[in-house]
Amino acid sequence: MRVPFLIAAFIAALAASSCMSERTGDSQLSRVNDAAIQTTDGPLTDAAPQNQSATDPMPTEAEIANLPYARGKTFASLDEYLAHLEKNGEIDLPYWREIGPGLYEWVVRMPEAERKTATRDELLTLYGFNR
């Protein structure tokens, strides 16, 4: 029967890897510590925040963050945000489409969705942008 052989082979492999890790444990630990030191070398203020790359500018106070479907971006104006939403429409995310002067329709890719419209002033208020 092959099952005892497979069990014996598994136990032998486990024992061999255990012995190997005991022998190389100090050097592996040293490499991990060296890597940790290299990533935190220098003042902490030089490090980029976890959710933002080092090349992205920090949002200014005039920019609005945490908007629906913003995907981590900040926006200085309603027009900028609406353009971003429309671009996301390419991947089937909802967006506001202008259907008349100052009148917008919420576009969703679901046939049973209720139609929603809003004026530009309503969108400015809804998303917290200045007029």
VOPAGU-2260 file (C-alpha; in pm, 1 decimal, decimal comma):
REM VOPAGU-2260
SITE   aa  ch    i         X         Y         Z
SITE  MET   A    0       0,0       0,0       0,0
SITE  ARG   A    1     133,3     345,7     -91,2
SITE  VAL   A    2     -22,1     552,2     189,8
SITE  PRO   A    3     237,7     460,1     457,4
SITE  PHE   A    4     514,3     536,8     208,7
SITE  LEU   A    5     365,9     881,7     134,2
SITE  ILE   A    6     324,9     953,5     504,9
SITE  ALA   A    7     684,0     847,1     572,4
SITE  ALA   A    8     809,1    1063,8     284,2
SITE  PHE   A    9     611,2    1360,9     414,7
SITE  ILE   A   10     748,2    1316,5     767,5
SITE  ALA   A   11    1104,2    1286,7     634,0
SITE  ALA   A   12    1063,8    1603,2     427,6
SITE  LEU   A   13     915,9    1787,7     723,9
SITE  ALA   A   14    1201,9    1678,1     949,5
SITE  ALA   A   15    1461,1    1778,9     689,3
SITE  SER   A   16    1310,3    2125,3     649,9
SITE  SER   A   17    1292,3    2163,6    1027,7
SITE  CYS   A   18    1660,7    2077,3    1066,0
SITE  MET   A   19    1751,6    2310,8     781,4
SITE  SER   A   20    1560,5    2602,4     933,1
SITE  GLU   A   21    1730,4    2546,0    1269,9
SITE  ARG   A   22    2071,5    2563,4    1102,0
SITE  THR   A   23    1993,2    2870,4     892,5
SITE  GLY   A   24    1759,6    3040,8    1138,0
SITE  ASP   A   25    2012,8    3299,0    1258,8
SITE  SER   A   26    2115,3    3403,4     910,5
SITE  GLN   A   27    1752,9    3427,6     794,4
SITE  LEU   A   28    1663,8    3634,6    1099,3
SITE  SER   A   29    1961,2    3858,1    1028,2
SITE  ARG   A   30    1845,8    3912,5     669,3
SITE  VAL   A   31    1494,6    4000,6     786,9
SITE  ASN   A   32    1633,7    4250,0    1038,6
SITE  ASP   A   33    1863,5    4402,6     775,4
SITE  ALA   A   34    1568,3    4444,0     537,7
SITE  ALA   A   35    1363,5    4608,7     812,9
SITE  ILE   A   36    1646,9    4848,9     890,7
SITE  GLN   A   37    1686,6    4936,8     522,4
SITE  THR   A   38    1317,2    5018,0     481,7
SITE  THR   A   39    1308,7    5244,1     788,0
SITE  ASP   A   40    1646,4    5407,9     731,8
SITE  GLY   A   41    1617,4    5786,5     754,2
SITE  PRO   A   42    1367,3    6010,3     926,7
SITE  LEU   A   43    1009,5    5890,4     937,6
SITE  THR   A   44     884,3    6211,5     776,6
SITE  ASP   A   45    1051,9    6113,7     447,2
SITE  ALA   A   46     834,2    5805,2     411,1
SITE  ALA   A   47     523,5    5824,3     191,6
SITE  PRO   A   48     188,7    5741,8     353,6
SITE  GLN   A   49      71,1    5383,8     299,6
SITE  ASN   A   50    -223,1    5479,5      77,5
SITE  GLN   A   51     -34,0    5729,2    -137,6
SITE  SER   A   52     279,1    5693,3    -347,3
SITE  ALA   A   53     577,9    5921,6    -299,0
SITE  THR   A   54     512,8    6095,5    -633,2
SITE  ASP   A   55     146,3    6183,4    -565,1
SITE  PRO   A   56      99,0    6534,4    -430,6
SITE  MET   A   57     -67,3    6570,5     -94,3
SITE  PRO   A   58    -427,1    6692,6    -125,7
SITE  THR   A   59    -474,8    7059,5     -50,0
SITE  GLU   A   60    -745,1    7186,3     179,8
SITE  ALA   A   61    -948,2    7296,0    -124,3
SITE  GLU   A   62    -959,4    6940,6    -260,7
SITE  ILE   A   63   -1240,5    6706,9    -156,2
SITE  ALA   A   64   -1150,7    6351,4     -55,0
SITE  ASN   A   65   -1347,2    6032,2      16,5
SITE  LEU   A   66   -1609,1    6087,1    -252,1
SITE  PRO   A   67   -1812,6    5792,1    -383,1
SITE  TYR   A   68   -1633,4    5601,9    -660,5
SITE  ALA   A   69   -1331,8    5835,2    -629,0
SITE  ARG   A   70   -1100,0    5535,3    -594,7
SITE  GLY   A   71    -862,1    5719,6    -359,8
SITE  LYS   A   72    -837,8    6041,9    -559,1
SITE  THR   A   73    -914,8    6395,3    -445,1
SITE  PHE   A   74   -1082,8    6666,0    -652,2
SITE  ALA   A   75   -1062,2    7045,6    -657,6
SITE  SER   A   76   -1384,6    7100,7    -851,9
SITE  LEU   A   77   -1714,6    6934,6    -931,7
SITE  ASP   A   78   -1624,3    6928,4   -1301,7
SITE  GLU   A   79   -1304,0    6738,1   -1226,6
SITE  TYR   A   80   -1497,7    6484,8   -1016,6
SITE  LEU   A   81   -1772,2    6442,2   -1278,7
SITE  ALA   A   82   -1507,9    6381,0   -1548,7
SITE  HIS   A   83   -1350,7    6114,4   -1326,1
SITE  LEU   A   84   -1688,9    5947,4   -1273,7
SITE  GLU   A   85   -1760,0    5951,2   -1646,7
SITE  LYS   A   86   -1421,9    5788,9   -1714,4
SITE  ASN   A   87   -1511,4    5518,7   -1458,6
SITE  GLY   A   88   -1832,5    5460,7   -1654,8
SITE  GLU   A   89   -1613,1    5272,7   -1902,0
SITE  ILE   A   90   -1579,3    5000,6   -1638,7
SITE  ASP   A   91   -1952,5    5002,1   -1558,1
SITE  LEU   A   92   -1939,1    5226,3   -1253,1
SITE  PRO   A   93   -2223,8    5478,0   -1217,2
SITE  TYR   A   94   -2171,2    5843,0   -1312,5
SITE  TRP   A   95   -2357,6    6172,9   -1362,1
SITE  ARG   A   96   -2425,8    6263,9   -1726,5
SITE  GLU   A   97   -2531,9    6614,9   -1822,2
SITE  ILE   A   98   -2867,1    6592,0   -1999,5
SITE  GLY   A   99   -2939,5    6964,1   -2018,6
SITE  PRO   A  100   -2794,5    7295,4   -1904,7
SITE  GLY   A  101   -2721,9    7243,7   -1534,6
SITE  LEU   A  102   -2925,4    6917,8   -1519,3
SITE  TYR   A  103   -2763,4    6577,9   -1462,5
SITE  GLU   A  104   -2883,3    6217,1   -1473,1
SITE  TRP   A  105   -2736,7    5932,7   -1263,8
SITE  VAL   A  106   -2630,7    5665,4   -1515,2
SITE  VAL   A  107   -2635,5    5307,9   -1388,4
SITE  ARG   A  108   -2599,7    4989,8   -1593,0
SITE  MET   A  109   -2903,5    4819,5   -1438,2
SITE  PRO   A  110   -3230,3    4816,1   -1633,5
SITE  GLU   A  111   -3443,1    4810,1   -1317,7
SITE  ALA   A  112   -3266,0    5109,6   -1156,9
SITE  GLU   A  113   -3480,2    5409,3   -1070,9
SITE  ARG   A  114   -3400,1    5722,9   -1271,2
SITE  LYS   A  115   -3237,2    5998,0   -1062,9
SITE  THR   A  116   -3170,0    6353,5   -1172,8
SITE  ALA   A  117   -3004,9    6646,7    -997,0
SITE  THR   A  118   -2919,3    7007,4   -1070,9
SITE  ARG   A  119   -2563,1    7133,2   -1065,3
SITE  ASP   A  120   -2631,3    7318,6    -738,4
SITE  GLU   A  121   -2764,0    6997,1    -582,1
SITE  LEU   A  122   -2447,2    6811,0    -687,1
SITE  LEU   A  123   -2225,6    7089,5    -550,1
SITE  THR   A  124   -2405,3    7062,7    -215,1
SITE  LEU   A  125   -2418,6    6682,9    -220,6
SITE  TYR   A  126   -2042,9    6641,0    -271,9
SITE  GLY   A  127   -1926,9    6942,2     -68,2
SITE  PHE   A  128   -1780,6    7160,9    -342,7
SITE  ASN   A  129   -1786,1    7541,1    -330,2
SITE  ARG   A  130   -1992,1    7724,3    -587,7
